[in-house]
Amino acid sequence: MSLLAILLLGVFAWWSMLPRTPRELFLARCSSCHELRIARLCEFEPALRPTIVDVMRHEHGADQVISVDEALAIRDYLKEALICP
């Protein structure tokens, strides 16, 4: 197998593992720093949940893990689509 083919396989493997949906983005980015507590998130009113993303980015260093665009997608997910148990 050529070096180019190996590199392409590596790039494809990396690309295929990227989060595709806001839910996957939330799960991947937020769980990279701490355990996810969905039940705890659900204690907050949906309109307040996006603020948690801002606090994590601005006060706890999550801006190193979550980009501005990703934060917008996660904020929308938490406000509009998070399914609570």
C-alpha positions in Angstrom: 0.0 0.0 0.0 1.4 3.4 -0.9 2.2 6.1 1.5 -0.5 8.3 -0.1 -3.1 5.5 0.4 -2.1 5.2 4.1 -2.4 8.9 4.6 -5.8 9.1 2.9 -7.0 6.2 5.1 -5.8 8.1 8.2 -7.5 11.3 7.1 -10.7 9.4 6.3 -10.7 7.7 9.7 -10.2 11.0 11.5 -12.9 12.7 9.4 -15.4 9.9 10.0 -15.0 10.3 13.8 -15.8 14.0 13.8 -19.1 14.9 15.5 -21.8 15.4 12.9 -24.8 16.6 14.8 -25.2 19.2 17.6 -25.9 16.3 20.0 -22.7 14.5 19.0 -20.8 17.8 19.3 -22.1 18.4 22.8 -21.3 14.8 23.9 -17.8 14.9 22.4 -16.7 18.4 23.5 -18.2 18.6 26.9 -17.3 15.0 28.0 -13.7 15.7 27.0 -13.3 17.7 30.3 -15.9 16.3 32.7 -18.6 13.7 33.2 -21.9 14.7 31.6 -24.8 15.1 33.9 -27.8 15.3 31.7 -30.2 15.0 34.6 -28.5 18.0 36.2 -28.7 20.0 33.0 -32.4 19.2 32.9 -32.9 20.9 36.2 -32.3 24.2 34.4 -35.0 25.9 32.3 -34.1 25.4 28.6 -33.6 29.2 28.2 -30.9 29.2 30.9 -28.9 26.1 29.6 -26.9 28.1 26.9 -25.4 30.2 29.7 -23.7 27.1 31.0 -21.7 26.9 27.8 -20.7 30.5 28.1 -19.6 30.0 31.7 -17.6 26.9 30.8 -15.9 28.7 27.9 -15.1 32.0 29.7 -14.5 30.9 33.3 -13.3 27.3 33.1 -11.1 27.1 30.0 -13.5 25.3 27.7 -12.7 27.9 25.0 -9.6 25.7 24.4 -11.9 22.8 23.5 -15.0 24.4 22.1 -14.8 27.0 19.3 -17.2 29.9 19.0 -19.1 28.1 16.2 -19.2 24.9 18.2 -20.5 26.8 21.2 -23.3 28.3 19.2 -24.4 24.8 18.0 -24.1 23.4 21.6 -26.0 26.3 23.0 -28.9 25.8 20.5 -28.9 22.1 21.2 -29.2 22.6 25.0 -31.9 25.2 24.6 -34.0 23.6 21.8 -33.3 19.9 21.5 -31.9 18.3 24.7 -34.1 15.4 25.6 -34.5 15.2 29.4 -35.1 11.9 31.2 
